[in-house]
Amino acid sequence: MTDRLKTPRITPGAIAGHVGMNCNCPLCGENISRRRLKKVALPGESSWLAFRWFLECPACTGALQLHPHPFECAASRWVLIGVAILNGGALLFGVKTPLSLALLSMALVAFGPFIGRALVVPADWPRYAPHASGERKA
């Protein structure tokens, strides 16, 4: 049983030389990668329909926000723009695409951001940042 606990878990990111993002809480340093974060409305917002919210650290109840890498933002934007251009061009010119090309484009849209994150985003990039409101329920 102890040998099984010591063996490293191989993930697709580890195969590519990427261990994963730094999912530690920036306020308390606790690893929250496998913990569920509570989404909390900011003061003055409705609790059931909040447009402004923050994530609450389960260890220190500090206010966190997601901290995406600039590549993640740009990649998702460019993938959506590319799909819109391809679909618009196909609709405009009446191009009938084969099923294999449609499946390939759907796979690219579905798995492209994950592949890009595994290959480009550095392993020490922090996944969470302190929320701008600076709330902490000590």
Phi, psi and omega per residue, in radians:
M1 nan -0.666 -3.124
T2 -1.229 -0.535 3.101
D3 -1.141 -0.623 -3.133
R4 -1.186 -0.578 3.129
L5 -1.292 -0.463 -3.094
K6 -1.487 -0.318 -3.112
T7 -1.255 2.329 -3.125
P8 -1.248 2.525 3.102
R9 -1.460 2.184 -3.112
I10 -1.617 2.135 3.091
T11 -2.032 2.838 3.111
P12 -0.999 -0.600 3.111
G13 -1.173 -0.618 3.131
A14 -1.210 -0.567 3.115
I15 -1.157 -0.648 -3.132
A16 -1.410 0.091 3.141
G17 1.522 0.217 -3.104
H18 -2.047 2.093 -3.061
V19 -1.429 -0.620 -3.137
G20 2.498 3.067 3.139
M21 -1.393 2.799 3.053
N22 -1.416 1.806 -3.078
C23 -1.760 0.487 3.101
N24 -1.412 2.590 3.064
C25 -1.203 2.241 -3.141
P26 -1.233 -0.264 -3.121
L27 -1.566 -0.768 -3.078
C28 -2.014 -0.219 3.114
G29 1.462 0.038 -3.133
E30 -1.265 2.431 3.097
N31 -1.345 2.036 -3.087
I32 -2.033 0.449 -3.097
S33 -1.169 -0.597 -3.096
R34 -1.851 0.270 -3.111
R35 -1.946 2.571 -3.140
R36 -1.422 2.249 3.123
L37 -1.688 2.389 -3.140
K38 -1.504 2.340 3.102
K39 -1.600 2.061 -3.030
V40 -2.058 2.349 3.110
A41 -1.287 2.510 3.054
L42 -1.192 2.735 3.119
P43 -0.996 2.365 -3.120
G44 1.642 -0.144 3.126
E45 -1.729 2.666 3.069
S46 -1.223 2.479 -3.102
S47 -1.315 -0.364 -3.121
W48 -1.755 -0.278 3.077
L49 -2.466 1.362 -3.075
A50 -1.738 2.205 3.050
F51 -1.584 -0.420 3.079
R52 -2.060 2.138 -3.069
W53 -2.613 2.970 3.035
F54 -2.457 2.883 3.082
L55 -1.649 2.467 -3.120
E56 -1.848 2.203 3.098
C57 -1.173 2.256 -3.138
P58 -1.233 -0.330 -3.113
A59 -1.505 -0.869 -3.050
C60 -1.975 0.007 -3.076
T61 0.946 0.537 3.081
G62 -1.422 2.749 -3.134
A63 -1.479 2.133 -3.136
L64 -2.150 2.810 2.994
Q65 -2.396 2.726 3.096
L66 -1.175 2.566 -3.100
H67 -2.237 1.317 -3.075
P68 -1.223 2.578 3.066
H69 -1.219 2.557 3.124
P70 -0.995 -0.541 3.096
F71 -1.124 -0.672 3.136
E72 -1.073 -0.761 3.133
C73 -1.132 -0.816 -3.101
A74 -1.195 -0.698 -3.102
A75 -1.136 -0.784 -3.135
S76 -1.140 -0.655 3.108
R77 -1.118 -0.812 -3.105
W78 -1.216 -0.583 3.074
V79 -1.131 -0.775 3.131
L80 -1.152 -0.697 3.098
I81 -1.116 -0.760 3.129
G82 -1.093 -0.751 3.120
V83 -1.138 -0.714 3.119
A84 -1.110 -0.716 3.131
I85 -1.161 -0.776 3.136
L86 -1.114 -0.784 3.129
N87 -1.178 -0.693 3.102
G88 -1.121 -0.738 3.098
G89 -1.140 -0.708 3.120
A90 -1.148 -0.669 3.120
L91 -1.232 -0.709 -3.104
L92 -1.171 -0.744 -3.067
F93 -1.695 0.022 3.086
G94 1.202 0.580 -3.135
V95 -1.369 2.283 3.067
K96 -1.770 2.058 -3.083
T97 -1.594 2.515 3.052
P98 -1.198 2.768 -3.094
L99 -1.066 -0.640 -3.119
S100 -1.113 -0.676 3.123
L101 -1.197 -0.661 3.098
A102 -1.142 -0.742 3.113
L103 -1.150 -0.663 3.107
L104 -1.128 -0.729 3.137
S105 -1.196 -0.641 3.088
M106 -1.157 -0.670 3.112
A107 -1.156 -0.671 3.112
L108 -1.115 -0.740 3.120
V109 -1.170 -0.680 -3.086
A110 -1.286 -0.767 -3.005
F111 -1.862 -0.136 -3.127
G112 -1.005 -0.842 3.129
P113 -1.085 -0.632 3.132
F114 -1.203 -0.703 3.115
I115 -1.162 -0.755 3.109
G116 -1.093 -0.691 3.119
R117 -1.135 -0.703 -3.116
A118 -1.204 -0.554 -3.061
L119 -1.631 -0.504 -2.968
V120 -1.923 -0.736 -3.044
V121 -1.252 2.202 -3.124
P122 -1.138 2.665 -3.068
A123 -1.177 -0.450 -3.114
D124 -1.632 0.170 3.124
W125 -1.208 2.196 -3.117
P126 -1.263 2.252 -3.139
R127 -1.303 -0.547 -3.097
Y128 -2.135 2.618 3.077
A129 -2.264 2.733 3.060
P130 -1.079 2.460 -3.129
H131 -1.217 2.586 -3.085
A132 -1.087 -0.475 -3.131
S133 -1.220 -0.442 3.091
G134 1.258 0.324 -3.123
E135 -1.240 2.464 3.062
R136 -2.628 2.117 -3.095
K137 -1.620 1.160 -3.107
A138 -0.997 nan nan
